[in-house]
């Protein structure tokens, strides 16, 4: 039904103007039904697979869906994955190697002269920040547990700001009380984009040990502001960061590892400055211009430009 509806919609639009191609975000609905309507498009069709889909689209892994994708994903359609850690998911769905291309996301870069590296002084409170939907896979509870550990080991001068909302908020607030961290952890809820970026700019360290990221634009947003980031190994940020160079990578679900990194940064604050500067340099290579050029190249049946690589 979805395919027939989309086909009728595309056909009506086509009567007004032709299409050079189409970009579909996600595989549900328009993505799954691409075979039913893609012949109405004169050029290529790109379906972009995003990071949350392996965790929330479990129905896509059903046998009949894998078979459907394998045999009915149209020849002029191509699957784009935003990060290399989605490659296994794409293969589970039955996509052939030749159908899959990695095109990294990008970030908006504030002018370089408007940002500056962290300069910690003795006795100053360290401001740690997370920006996230408050759901299990984001690892906020791991950061809270890590802060409890570091506090017991002498790291006292810190505050933790959490931007975002979601079903886990009440559980996390109760956890704060249980860990005895009340007064140091601040839940700001969902903010506007400008307010969120302002909170990132105001922090000393961005920490989001999420094991549900295939890319993670928010890490790049922090890096572009020279804020060191903590993310998880074998997840999204590991696609574009090198541990202890332009970011910090810890094992998933490991508060102990997070606490070790927090203590190390607290004891060697120059590392915050070095990692922040290197992070900005890395972020500058991930622009939305590069992303758009790569997608345009796929639509035009030309080689993918720098910034995208076949996986």
C-alpha positions as CSV (number, residue, x, y, z in Angstrom):
1,X,0.0,0.0,0.0
2,X,2.8,2.4,0.9
3,X,4.5,1.8,-2.5
4,X,1.3,2.4,-4.5
5,X,0.6,5.6,-2.5
6,X,4.1,6.9,-3.1
7,X,4.0,6.0,-6.7
8,X,0.8,8.1,-7.2
9,X,2.3,11.0,-5.3
10,X,5.6,10.9,-7.4
11,X,3.6,10.6,-10.6
12,X,1.5,13.7,-9.7
13,X,4.7,15.7,-8.9
14,X,6.3,14.5,-12.1
15,X,3.5,16.0,-14.2
16,X,4.7,19.4,-12.9
17,X,8.4,18.8,-13.2
18,X,10.8,16.0,-13.9
19,X,13.1,14.4,-11.4
20,X,16.8,14.0,-11.7
21,X,16.9,11.6,-8.7
22,X,15.5,11.0,-5.3
23,X,16.9,10.7,-1.8
24,X,15.1,8.6,0.8
25,X,16.0,8.7,4.5
26,X,15.5,5.3,6.1
27,X,14.3,2.0,4.8
28,X,10.8,2.0,6.2
29,X,7.9,3.0,3.9
30,X,9.5,4.7,0.9
31,X,12.7,2.7,1.2
32,X,11.1,-0.7,1.5
33,X,8.8,0.1,-1.4
34,X,11.4,1.6,-3.8
35,X,10.8,-1.1,-6.4
36,X,7.2,0.0,-6.7
37,X,7.9,3.7,-7.6
38,X,11.5,4.2,-8.6
39,X,10.8,3.7,-12.3
40,X,8.9,7.0,-12.1
41,X,12.3,8.7,-11.4
42,X,14.4,9.5,-14.3
43,X,17.7,9.1,-12.4
44,X,19.1,7.3,-9.5
45,X,17.4,6.7,-6.1
46,X,19.5,6.9,-2.9
47,X,18.3,5.3,0.4
48,X,20.2,6.6,3.4
49,X,20.5,4.2,6.4
50,X,20.9,6.1,9.6
51,X,22.4,5.1,12.9
52,X,19.4,4.3,15.0
53,X,17.8,1.9,12.6
54,X,19.7,-1.3,13.7
55,X,18.3,-0.7,17.2
56,X,14.7,0.3,16.3
57,X,14.0,-1.4,13.0
58,X,14.3,-5.0,14.3
59,X,11.4,-5.9,12.0
60,X,13.7,-5.2,9.0
61,X,15.7,-8.2,10.0
62,X,12.9,-10.6,9.5
63,X,13.5,-13.3,6.8
64,X,10.8,-12.1,4.4
65,X,12.1,-8.5,4.6
66,X,15.7,-9.6,3.9
67,X,14.5,-11.6,0.9
68,X,12.4,-8.7,-0.4
69,X,15.4,-6.3,-0.2
70,X,17.7,-8.7,-1.8
71,X,15.6,-9.4,-4.8
72,X,13.5,-6.2,-5.2
73,X,15.8,-3.3,-4.4
74,X,15.8,-1.6,-7.8
75,X,18.9,-1.6,-9.9
76,X,19.0,2.2,-10.1
77,X,18.7,2.5,-6.3
78,X,21.7,2.6,-4.0
79,X,22.0,2.3,-0.3
80,X,24.1,4.9,1.5
81,X,25.4,4.3,5.0
82,X,26.5,7.2,7.1
83,X,29.1,5.3,9.0
84,X,31.2,2.2,8.5
85,X,29.6,0.5,11.6
86,X,26.3,0.2,9.6
87,X,28.0,-2.1,7.1
88,X,27.2,-5.2,9.0
89,X,23.6,-4.1,9.4
90,X,23.3,-3.5,5.6
91,X,24.7,-7.0,4.9
92,X,22.2,-8.5,7.4
93,X,19.5,-6.9,5.3
94,X,20.8,-8.6,2.2
95,X,22.4,-5.7,0.4
96,X,25.2,-6.6,-2.0
97,X,28.6,-5.0,-1.6
98,X,28.2,-3.2,-4.9
99,X,25.0,-1.5,-3.7
100,X,26.4,0.1,-0.6
101,X,28.4,3.3,-0.3
102,X,29.5,5.1,2.8
103,X,28.9,8.9,2.8
104,X,29.8,10.5,6.1
105,X,27.6,13.1,7.6
106,X,28.9,16.6,8.1
107,X,28.7,19.5,10.5
108,X,28.3,23.3,10.4
109,X,31.6,24.9,11.5
110,X,31.6,28.0,13.6
111,X,34.4,30.5,12.4
112,X,37.7,29.3,13.8
113,X,38.4,32.7,15.4
114,X,35.1,32.4,17.4
115,X,36.2,29.2,19.3
116,X,39.1,28.6,21.6
117,X,40.7,25.6,23.3
118,X,40.0,24.7,27.0
119,X,42.2,26.4,29.6
120,X,41.6,24.8,33.0
121,X,43.0,26.6,36.0
122,X,43.6,25.1,39.4
123,X,40.4,25.0,41.4
124,X,38.0,25.7,38.5
125,X,35.0,23.5,38.3
126,X,35.1,21.2,35.2
127,X,31.9,21.4,33.2
128,X,31.0,18.1,31.5
129,X,28.1,18.0,29.0
130,X,26.0,15.5,27.2
131,X,23.4,16.2,24.5
132,X,21.1,13.2,23.8
133,X,17.7,11.7,23.6
134,X,17.4,10.2,27.0
135,X,17.2,6.5,26.0
136,X,19.1,3.5,27.2
137,X,21.6,3.2,24.4
138,X,23.0,6.7,25.0
139,X,25.0,5.6,28.1
140,X,24.1,8.6,30.3
141,X,23.8,6.2,33.3
142,X,27.4,5.1,32.6
143,X,28.6,8.7,32.8
144,X,26.8,9.1,36.1
145,X,28.3,6.0,37.5
146,X,31.8,7.1,36.3
147,X,31.4,10.5,38.0
148,X,30.5,8.6,41.2
149,X,33.8,6.7,40.9
150,X,35.9,9.7,40.1
151,X,34.4,11.7,43.0
152,X,35.3,8.9,45.4
153,X,38.9,9.0,44.0
154,X,39.2,12.8,44.7
155,X,37.8,14.4,41.5
156,X,35.5,16.8,43.3
157,X,35.4,20.0,41.2
158,X,32.9,19.1,38.5
159,X,29.3,19.6,37.3
160,X,27.4,17.7,34.7
161,X,24.9,19.3,32.3
162,X,22.5,17.0,30.4
163,X,20.6,18.5,27.4
164,X,17.7,16.5,26.1
165,X,14.7,14.6,27.1
166,X,13.2,11.1,26.7
167,X,11.7,8.1,28.4
168,X,14.7,7.5,30.7
169,X,14.7,11.0,32.3
170,X,12.9,10.0,35.5
171,X,15.1,6.9,35.9
172,X,18.2,9.0,35.4
173,X,17.0,11.6,38.0
174,X,16.4,8.8,40.5
175,X,19.9,7.4,39.7
176,X,21.4,10.8,40.5
177,X,19.8,10.7,43.9
178,X,20.8,7.1,44.6
179,X,24.5,7.9,43.7
180,X,24.5,11.0,45.9
181,X,25.2,13.4,43.0
182,X,22.3,15.8,43.5
183,X,23.2,19.4,43.1
184,X,26.0,18.6,40.6
185,X,23.9,17.1,37.8
186,X,21.6,19.5,35.9
187,X,18.8,18.3,33.5
188,X,18.1,21.1,31.1
189,X,15.5,19.2,29.0
190,X,15.1,19.8,25.3
191,X,16.5,23.1,24.1
192,X,16.6,24.9,20.8
193,X,19.5,24.2,18.5
194,X,21.1,27.6,19.3
195,X,20.7,27.0,23.0
196,X,22.1,23.5,22.7
197,X,25.2,24.7,20.8
198,X,25.7,27.3,23.4
199,X,25.8,24.7,26.1
200,X,28.3,22.7,24.1
201,X,30.5,25.7,23.7
202,X,30.3,26.4,27.4
203,X,31.5,23.0,28.5
204,X,35.0,21.7,29.1
205,X,34.3,18.1,28.0
206,X,31.6,16.5,25.9
207,X,30.8,13.0,27.1
208,X,28.4,10.6,25.4
209,X,29.4,7.0,25.8
210,X,26.6,5.8,23.5
211,X,26.7,2.3,22.0
212,X,23.9,3.2,19.6
213,X,25.7,5.5,17.2
214,X,26.5,4.8,13.6
215,X,27.9,8.2,13.2
216,X,27.0,10.9,15.7
217,X,26.9,14.5,14.4
218,X,26.8,15.9,17.9
219,X,30.4,14.7,18.5
220,X,31.5,16.7,15.5
221,X,29.6,19.7,16.7
222,X,31.5,19.6,19.9
223,X,34.8,18.9,18.2
224,X,34.3,21.9,15.8
225,X,34.1,24.0,19.0
226,X,37.4,22.6,20.3
227,X,35.6,20.6,23.0
228,X,37.2,17.2,23.6
229,X,34.8,14.3,23.2
230,X,34.4,10.9,24.9
231,X,32.6,8.3,22.8
232,X,32.6,4.5,22.5
233,X,34.9,2.2,20.6
234,X,33.4,0.4,17.6
235,X,30.6,2.9,17.4
236,X,30.0,6.1,15.4
237,X,32.6,8.5,16.7
238,X,35.3,5.9,16.2
239,X,34.7,6.3,12.5
240,X,36.3,9.8,12.6
241,X,38.3,10.0,15.8
242,X,41.6,8.6,17.0
243,X,41.9,7.8,20.7
244,X,43.9,10.4,22.6
245,X,44.6,12.4,19.5
246,X,41.3,14.2,18.5
247,X,39.0,12.4,20.9
248,X,38.7,9.7,23.6
249,X,37.2,6.3,23.0
250,X,36.2,3.9,25.7
251,X,34.6,0.4,25.7
252,X,30.8,0.4,25.7
253,X,29.0,0.2,29.1
254,X,32.2,0.7,31.0
255,X,31.9,3.4,33.8
256,X,35.4,2.4,35.0
257,X,37.0,3.3,31.7
258,X,35.2,6.6,31.6
259,X,36.3,7.4,35.1
260,X,39.9,6.6,34.1
261,X,39.8,9.1,31.3
262,X,38.1,11.8,33.4
263,X,40.8,11.4,36.1
264,X,43.6,11.5,33.5
265,X,42.2,14.7,32.0
266,X,41.8,16.2,35.4
267,X,45.4,15.4,36.3
268,X,46.8,16.6,32.9
269,X,44.6,19.5,31.8
270,X,46.9,20.3,28.9
271,X,45.5,17.2,27.3
272,X,42.1,18.9,27.0
273,X,43.6,21.7,25.0
274,X,45.6,19.4,22.7
275,X,42.7,17.1,22.0
276,X,40.3,20.0,21.5
277,X,42.6,21.6,18.9
278,X,43.1,18.4,17.0
279,X,39.4,17.7,17.2
280,X,38.7,21.0,15.5
281,X,41.1,20.1,12.7
282,X,39.3,16.8,12.2
283,X,35.9,18.4,12.2
284,X,36.9,20.7,9.4
285,X,37.3,17.7,7.1
286,X,33.6,16.8,7.6
287,X,31.5,19.4,6.0
288,X,27.9,19.3,4.6
289,X,29.4,20.5,1.3
290,X,31.4,17.3,1.0
291,X,28.4,15.3,2.0
292,X,26.2,17.0,-0.7
293,X,28.9,16.6,-3.4
294,X,29.1,12.9,-2.6
295,X,25.4,12.3,-2.8
296,X,25.1,14.4,-6.0
297,X,27.8,12.3,-7.5
298,X,25.8,9.1,-6.8
299,X,22.7,10.6,-8.3
300,X,24.6,11.5,-11.4
301,X,26.2,8.1,-11.8
302,X,29.7,9.5,-11.4
303,X,32.5,8.5,-9.0
304,X,32.0,9.5,-5.4
305,X,34.1,12.5,-4.5
306,X,36.4,12.9,-1.6
307,X,34.6,12.5,1.7
308,X,32.8,9.3,0.6
309,X,34.3,5.8,0.2
310,X,32.9,2.5,-0.9
311,X,32.7,0.0,1.9
